[in-house]
Amino acid sequence: MEKAWEFGRLRWGEESSVTARWAHRLAEDLRGGKVSEVIARLQALSVSTPEERELLDGLIRYYTDNQTRMRYDEYLRLGYGSGAVESAHKQVVHARMRQAGMRWSEAGARRLLALRVLLLNDQWALLDRLTMRPLAA
């Protein structure tokens, strides 16, 4: 929503009630699973400056590129609110991966996180079922 607010503030003004109404409607529609409709509405907007065009195109591209991950209506129905996701991320990722001086390759991070998930879910007995492919040299 940060990108949407940025566009809205540029288009209608920082303190404009139009900006707030527009952004809140967008958020409600996204939460309701109407990502395609939101993208279509954004594509139908006309702009008056190159800066507006750049921000709007970026917003459309962001929603289009991430549409398959933006199933917020399904996530909410399943009980996955943003607080639960952020908490899980903090428990699983940050607590182990972001300690002082640590650097990780993507492959190494994925392997360690797979182990961390087993540990935190008390499923360590499943360790022998994990398939670890050799890393490329």
C-alpha positions as a Markdown table, in Angstrom:
| # | Residue | x | y | z |
|---|---|---|---|---|
| 1 | Met | 0.0 | 0.0 | 0.0 |
| 2 | Glu | 3.0 | 2.3 | 0.4 |
| 3 | Lys | 3.3 | 2.6 | -3.4 |
| 4 | Ala | -0.4 | 3.4 | -3.7 |
| 5 | Trp | -0.3 | 6.1 | -1.0 |
| 6 | Glu | 2.7 | 7.6 | -2.7 |
| 7 | Phe | 0.8 | 7.8 | -6.0 |
| 8 | Gly | -2.3 | 9.2 | -4.3 |
| 9 | Arg | -0.4 | 11.9 | -2.5 |
| 10 | Leu | 1.3 | 13.0 | -5.7 |
| 11 | Arg | -2.0 | 13.0 | -7.6 |
| 12 | Trp | -4.4 | 14.5 | -5.1 |
| 13 | Gly | -2.2 | 15.9 | -2.4 |
| 14 | Glu | -0.7 | 14.9 | 0.9 |
| 15 | Glu | -3.7 | 15.9 | 3.1 |
| 16 | Ser | -6.4 | 15.3 | 0.6 |
| 17 | Ser | -9.5 | 13.3 | 1.7 |
| 18 | Val | -9.7 | 12.0 | -1.9 |
| 19 | Thr | -6.2 | 10.4 | -1.4 |
| 20 | Ala | -7.4 | 8.7 | 1.8 |
| 21 | Arg | -10.7 | 7.5 | 0.3 |
| 22 | Trp | -8.9 | 6.2 | -2.8 |
| 23 | Ala | -6.2 | 4.4 | -0.9 |
| 24 | His | -8.7 | 2.9 | 1.6 |
| 25 | Arg | -10.9 | 1.6 | -1.2 |
| 26 | Leu | -7.9 | 0.1 | -2.9 |
| 27 | Ala | -6.9 | -1.6 | 0.4 |
| 28 | Glu | -10.4 | -3.0 | 0.9 |
| 29 | Asp | -10.6 | -4.4 | -2.6 |
| 30 | Leu | -7.1 | -6.0 | -2.3 |
| 31 | Arg | -8.1 | -7.6 | 1.1 |
| 32 | Gly | -11.3 | -8.8 | -0.6 |
| 33 | Gly | -9.3 | -10.6 | -3.3 |
| 34 | Lys | -10.1 | -8.2 | -6.1 |
| 35 | Val | -6.6 | -7.7 | -7.4 |
| 36 | Ser | -7.5 | -8.0 | -11.0 |
| 37 | Glu | -10.2 | -5.4 | -10.6 |
| 38 | Val | -7.7 | -3.1 | -8.8 |
| 39 | Ile | -5.2 | -3.5 | -11.7 |
| 40 | Ala | -7.9 | -2.7 | -14.3 |
| 41 | Arg | -9.0 | 0.4 | -12.4 |
| 42 | Leu | -5.4 | 1.6 | -12.2 |
| 43 | Gln | -4.9 | 1.0 | -15.9 |
| 44 | Ala | -7.9 | 3.1 | -16.6 |
| 45 | Leu | -6.6 | 6.1 | -14.7 |
| 46 | Ser | -5.4 | 9.0 | -16.7 |
| 47 | Val | -2.3 | 11.0 | -15.5 |
| 48 | Ser | -1.2 | 14.5 | -16.1 |
| 49 | Thr | 2.5 | 14.4 | -15.4 |
| 50 | Pro | 5.4 | 12.1 | -16.3 |
| 51 | Glu | 6.0 | 11.6 | -12.5 |
| 52 | Glu | 2.4 | 10.4 | -12.0 |
| 53 | Arg | 2.9 | 8.1 | -15.1 |
| 54 | Glu | 6.1 | 6.6 | -13.6 |
| 55 | Leu | 4.5 | 6.0 | -10.2 |
| 56 | Leu | 1.3 | 4.6 | -11.6 |
| 57 | Asp | 3.2 | 2.3 | -14.0 |
| 58 | Gly | 5.3 | 1.1 | -11.1 |
| 59 | Leu | 2.2 | 0.4 | -9.0 |
| 60 | Ile | 0.5 | -1.5 | -11.8 |
| 61 | Arg | 3.7 | -3.5 | -12.4 |
| 62 | Tyr | 4.0 | -4.3 | -8.7 |
| 63 | Tyr | 0.4 | -5.6 | -8.4 |
| 64 | Thr | 0.7 | -7.5 | -11.7 |
| 65 | Asp | 4.0 | -9.1 | -10.8 |
| 66 | Asn | 2.8 | -10.1 | -7.3 |
| 67 | Gln | -0.8 | -10.9 | -8.1 |
| 68 | Thr | -0.4 | -14.7 | -7.4 |
| 69 | Arg | 0.9 | -13.9 | -3.9 |
| 70 | Met | -1.8 | -11.3 | -3.1 |
| 71 | Arg | -4.6 | -13.7 | -2.2 |
| 72 | Tyr | -5.3 | -11.8 | 1.0 |
| 73 | Asp | -9.0 | -12.9 | 1.1 |
| 74 | Glu | -7.8 | -16.5 | 1.2 |
| 75 | Tyr | -5.1 | -15.8 | 3.8 |
| 76 | Leu | -7.5 | -14.0 | 6.1 |
| 77 | Arg | -10.1 | -16.8 | 5.7 |
| 78 | Leu | -7.4 | -19.3 | 6.8 |
| 79 | Gly | -6.5 | -17.1 | 9.8 |
| 80 | Tyr | -3.2 | -15.8 | 8.5 |
| 81 | Gly | -3.2 | -12.1 | 9.4 |
| 82 | Ser | -0.2 | -9.9 | 8.8 |
| 83 | Gly | 0.6 | -10.0 | 12.5 |
| 84 | Ala | 0.9 | -13.8 | 12.5 |
| 85 | Val | 3.0 | -13.7 | 9.3 |
| 86 | Glu | 5.4 | -11.1 | 10.7 |
| 87 | Ser | 5.7 | -12.9 | 14.0 |
| 88 | Ala | 6.5 | -16.2 | 12.2 |
| 89 | His | 9.1 | -14.4 | 10.0 |
| 90 | Lys | 10.7 | -12.9 | 13.1 |
| 91 | Gln | 10.8 | -16.3 | 14.9 |
| 92 | Val | 12.0 | -18.3 | 12.0 |
| 93 | Val | 14.1 | -16.0 | 9.9 |
| 94 | His | 15.4 | -13.1 | 11.9 |
| 95 | Ala | 16.2 | -14.9 | 15.1 |
| 96 | Arg | 18.6 | -17.2 | 13.3 |
| 97 | Met | 19.7 | -15.6 | 10.1 |
| 98 | Arg | 20.3 | -12.0 | 11.2 |
| 99 | Gln | 22.8 | -12.5 | 13.9 |
| 100 | Ala | 26.0 | -10.3 | 14.0 |
| 101 | Gly | 28.4 | -11.0 | 11.2 |
| 102 | Met | 26.3 | -13.6 | 9.4 |
| 103 | Arg | 26.2 | -13.8 | 5.7 |
| 104 | Trp | 24.2 | -16.3 | 3.7 |
| 105 | Ser | 24.0 | -17.5 | 0.2 |
| 106 | Glu | 20.4 | -18.1 | -1.0 |
| 107 | Ala | 21.0 | -21.9 | -1.1 |
| 108 | Gly | 22.6 | -21.9 | 2.3 |
| 109 | Ala | 19.8 | -19.8 | 3.8 |
| 110 | Arg | 17.1 | -22.1 | 2.4 |
| 111 | Arg | 18.8 | -25.1 | 3.9 |
| 112 | Leu | 19.2 | -23.5 | 7.3 |
| 113 | Leu | 15.6 | -22.3 | 7.3 |
| 114 | Ala | 14.3 | -25.8 | 6.4 |
| 115 | Leu | 16.1 | -27.1 | 9.5 |
| 116 | Arg | 14.8 | -24.2 | 11.6 |
| 117 | Val | 11.2 | -24.9 | 10.6 |
| 118 | Leu | 11.6 | -28.6 | 11.6 |
| 119 | Leu | 13.1 | -27.5 | 14.9 |
| 120 | Leu | 10.5 | -24.9 | 15.8 |
| 121 | Asn | 7.6 | -27.2 | 14.7 |
| 122 | Asp | 9.0 | -30.0 | 16.9 |
| 123 | Gln | 9.3 | -32.2 | 13.8 |
| 124 | Trp | 13.0 | -32.9 | 14.0 |
| 125 | Ala | 12.3 | -36.6 | 13.5 |
| 126 | Leu | 11.5 | -35.7 | 9.8 |
| 127 | Leu | 15.0 | -34.6 | 9.2 |
| 128 | Asp | 15.9 | -37.8 | 7.4 |
| 129 | Arg | 13.2 | -37.1 | 4.8 |
| 130 | Leu | 14.7 | -33.8 | 3.7 |
| 131 | Thr | 16.3 | -33.9 | 0.3 |
| 132 | Met | 19.5 | -31.8 | 0.3 |
| 133 | Arg | 20.9 | -31.4 | -3.2 |
| 134 | Pro | 24.6 | -30.6 | -3.6 |
| 135 | Leu | 25.4 | -26.9 | -4.0 |
| 136 | Ala | 26.9 | -25.9 | -7.4 |
| 137 | Ala | 30.6 | -25.3 | -7.2 |
